[in-house]
Amino acid sequence: MQPTFADLDDLVPAHLFDLSGQVTLVTGAAGGIGSWLAAGLVAAGATVLVTDRDADRLKEVARALDVDHLVADLTNDDEVTCLMEWADRLGVLVNCAGVNRRKVIDEVENEDFDAIMSVNLRAPYFLSQRAARRIAEHGGGAIIHVGSVNSAHGLAGVSVYGASKAALAQLTRVQSIEWADRGVRVNCLAPGFMRTPLSESLWRDRQKAEWILSRVPQRRAGSPSELIGAMLLLASRAGTFITGQTLYVDGGFLAGSDWGANCSKASK
């Protein structure tokens, strides 16, 4: 089918990525990644609702972006119910809430495992279940899980976190299949090694920081703001035929390393 001039008007990027009128819920919005994703959605014209259990930081983000906020613990089913009632006419859900505890497997305790899995996997599982119904009622939309490069690359000390994110990538595939006929697209946005308050301890460890920088072809950490373009693609009309995918934004980390990669080449 040949495009018409009217069709070309619809291809203007400002139109393709426009989210005006879309009600969007961002979890984990008090964090270094979640707050930037919320900002990107606001910039695209969406009506953004932000949630987190860090009340003080969430208020700061909501005030800066001039959006509504609700403090909620996603591991509490009653609070999730309130969250869904609050997020009326939902069109886009961004599951960004996540936690980590860096321990080798021999030191992981049951409580560590349960705490990580309850936030990183159980919460997005059941929040998405409810959100998909709401999104479908209002004509369809998108669910975006925030995953991790650790879903595809094993690292010592993050066994539970990596497993939770790998499970989230698989959940993305199944949700995209089961909810396609409702008009709900589901994708996973997987950041590489980002510079955020949560990862600051990692970057302060000289050995680990040099290891990362020597293996990222761009030789630098990522910024949360660099996730916004990919997120908007998955949330907007620009990505209407993209579903069930995990999109890695990792500076080339998973592509591999050149033969001469070494720490001396890493830029600080």
C-alpha positions, 0 to 999 in steps of 0.5 A, a space after each residue: 500500500 502506497 502512503 498518501 500525504 495524509 499518512 505522512 503527517 501521521 509519521 511526524 515523530 512528534 505525532 508518533 511519540 505523542 502520549 497526550 491523553 494517556 493516563 500512565 502509572 509509574 511504580 518505583 518513581 522515587 528511584 533514579 530510573 523511575 523518576 527519569 522515566 516519569 519525566 519522559 512521559 510528562 514531556 510526551 504529554 501523558 497524564 502521569 501518576 507516580 508511586 513508591 514507598 519512599 514517601 519523602 523522595 516521591 513527594 519531591 519527584 511529584 512536586 518537580 514534575 507537577 504530577 499526582 502521587 500515591 505512597 504505596 507498598 506493592 507487596 501489600 495487596 490492599 494497597 495495590 487495590 487502592 492504586 488501581 482504583 486511583 489510576 482510573 482510565 489507565 493506558 500505560 503501566 511502567 513497572 519500575 519498582 525494584 530492589 537488590 541485595 548483593 550477596 553470594 549464594 552461600 550467604 543468601 537467606 530465605 528473607 533475602 530471597 523473598 524480599 527481592 522476589 516479592 518486589 521484582 517479580 510478584 508485584 509486577 505480576 499481579 499489578 499487571 494482571 489488574 492493570 491489563 483489565 483496566 487498560 483493555 477497558 479503555 481501548 488498549 495500551 501498553 505495559 512496560 516492565 523494567 528489567 536488567 542486563 542481568 537477565 541475560 548475563 550472570 554475575 556473582 553476588 546478584 543471583 536472586 536479582 538476576 533470577 527475578 529479572 530473567 523471570 520478568 523477561 519470560 513473564 513479558 513474553 507470556 503476558 504479551 501472548 495472553 493479552 494481545 487480543 485485549 489490545 495490551 502490548 507488553 515489553 521489557 525495557 532492560 537497562 545496562 549498567 546505569 549511574 543511579 543512587 542505587 548503584 553508587 556503591 557498585 561504582 565506588 568499588 574500583 575493581 568492579 567499576 573498571 571491569 564494567 567500563 572495560 566491557 562496555 563498548 561505549 566505555 562509560 556508564 549509562 544515564 537514566 535519561 538515555 532510557 527515555 527514548 526506548 521507553 517512549 517507543 514501547 509506550 506510544 503509537 511508534 511501537 504498536 507492532 512491538 510486543 513480547 520483547 526485551 529491549 536492552 539499553 546497555 551501551 553494547 555490553 551484551 554485544 560482546 567485547 573486542 579482543 583488546 578490551 582492558 581496564 586501561 581503555 576504560 574512561 573514568 
